[in-house]
Amino acid sequence: MTLGWAVISTGRHAENKIAPAIHAAPHAELVAVCSRDQQRADAFAERHGALAAYDSIESVLQDSRVDAVFIVSPNALHASQTIQAARAGKHVLTEKPMATSVEDAIAMIQVCRQHGVMLGVGFHLRTHPAHLEILRVLQQQALGTIALLNGQWGFGARGQVMPPPRPPLQQWWEEPELIGGASTMMGTGVHVVDLYRFLLGQEIVELTALADGQTPNQPLEQLLTMSLRFEDGPLATICCGRRLPDSLNDLVIYGSDGRVASRGTLWEAREGSLEIVSETVNTTADYPHAFLANYIDELEDFYYAVTEKREPAATGLDGLRAVEVTLAMITAAREKHTVKIERHTP
């Protein structure tokens, strides 16, 4: 059995990662693609071997071969497209951020629940074997009491002080309403936030943020640092940005009995290394470059979540929690003070 997928939007992420990963996943089939432009949809379908191409989500949802949709559209469209798909009986895996408001995220969870369909969020870092090993070590309390987490996901080009304007079909990334009021936080910061929650099993209770944007003259940030406090006491930092050529995209966690460091694992591809140094566990591991591996495992996990009727690796609630933190970051950066996180029950 395979899950019949429709990819909503034919942008770079769908082109380079999602459609190829669907082809590579053992239990996935690319049934349909959707673009506002029929010619773009047709060309995408031809390149990736999709069975059908549509220029509206309504047409996609009428295709009985489609079991699930992977939403890769501009952030502000995720909620409405998820709700449409759920009402049509289709399972939904949406890219992060799940939504651009708490109200939309809650509506997505509620409608999917009401219609009995699965809702997952594309936090692919949860599938990296280095992070799964860190989770196992933390659950065994091999590092003792966790004190501090440091994570960075950045990129850039040497010689560029600021990133250049995006090409026309990617310019929604530069429109605050479509992207959701934040730039590099939406691109990579939310992944690190979610990974911290996944590894610690704790919620963030407050944060502060400094950014090179979130001002009237520069509404969207291209460089961001955050300091976080978790409910049981650990502190954390996150740095993300598009102004960081040669960025060391590492995660380091310090506990009372040791340290774990994953080098180069905060990235799209599966790669990097892991070092654990503690009283009881001392080990290293290397991960050969595998560009699609995290996305393939994300799709396979979703297939088993649907067929086994269990939660996916990252749920709608996980997506909601990331939205709450993102909105708090925007407030903290704009108003220059610490913000307590308000958690909502969907």
Number of C-alpha atoms within 10 A of each C-alpha: 9 14 25 19 26 32 29 26 25 25 16 12 13 20 16 13 18 22 26 17 25 26 16 17 19 16 18 21 24 26 25 27 32 27 21 14 13 15 13 19 24 19 14 23 22 13 11 15 17 22 14 18 24 22 19 17 20 14 12 23 22 11 13 10 18 21 21 27 28 25 29 22 22 20 22 20 16 23 23 14 20 28 21 17 26 27 17 14 18 25 26 27 27 27 21 24 28 33 28 26 18 20 14 19 25 19 17 28 24 16 18 23 14 11 16 14 22 25 28 28 25 23 25 25 24 22 19 23 17 25 20 15 15 21 18 13 18 20 14 10 15 24 24 18 16 21 15 19 22 18 23 24 25 25 19 16 14 10 9 12 11 13 15 8 10 11 8 7 10 13 13 17 22 18 15 14 14 17 22 23 21 26 24 22 29 22 19 23 26 23 22 24 22 21 21 23 16 19 18 17 14 14 19 25 17 20 23 22 24 20 24 15 19 23 13 8 7 10 17 24 23 23 20 24 19 19 18 25 18 19 13 15 15 19 18 21 19 22 23 28 26 23 21 20 14 11 16 16 19 20 23 18 22 20 19 15 16 19 22 25 22 24 18 20 25 25 21 17 20 24 22 20 17 23 19 23 17 18 13 12 16 13 10 14 13 13 15 10 11 11 16 20 21 24 27 24 20 26 28 21 20 29 23 15 17 19 12 9 12 12 16 21 20 22 18 26 20 17 27 28 23 27 25 19 25 24 19 21 32 23 17 22 24 17 14 14 14 17 21 17 18 13 14 12 6 14
